[in-house]
Amino acid sequence: MKIYNFKPESGKPVTAFNSNFILSRIIQTVERTHIGCVYLGRQGVIGFHQATCPQLLLILNGEGYVRGEEAEYTAVCAGQAVFWEQGEWHETRTDSGLTAIIIEGDSLNPAAHMTF
């Protein structure tokens, strides 16, 4: 048995796209799939950028706001998942903090398993 750590201290700060968060990478599969855990502190932001492939944001803790290409934000909280298609512009923000798992991969189809 091996126990791994993905706490914020094991991650790296990300500032690209005017972002302000910690990313702890978790795994990468043979097929183009990336899974990571992001820790956004107070006033944290994953800056406005295009998704390089389909992307699923699973909010584990906290609350925040997301948007796509439109300027209007939608409130999200723990237990919700947000899906963006490849090429879709998007951003995630929080006032109080947010922890989430991000899954990126060409073959993602959350509608096959989750409800709205």
Secondary structure, DSSP 8 states (H G I E B T S, - for coil): ------SGGGSEEE-GGG-BEEEEEEEE-SSSEEEEEEEE-TT-EEEEEE-SS-EEEEEEEEEEEEESSSS--EEEETT-EEEE-TT-EEEEE-SS-EEEEEEEETT--GGGT---
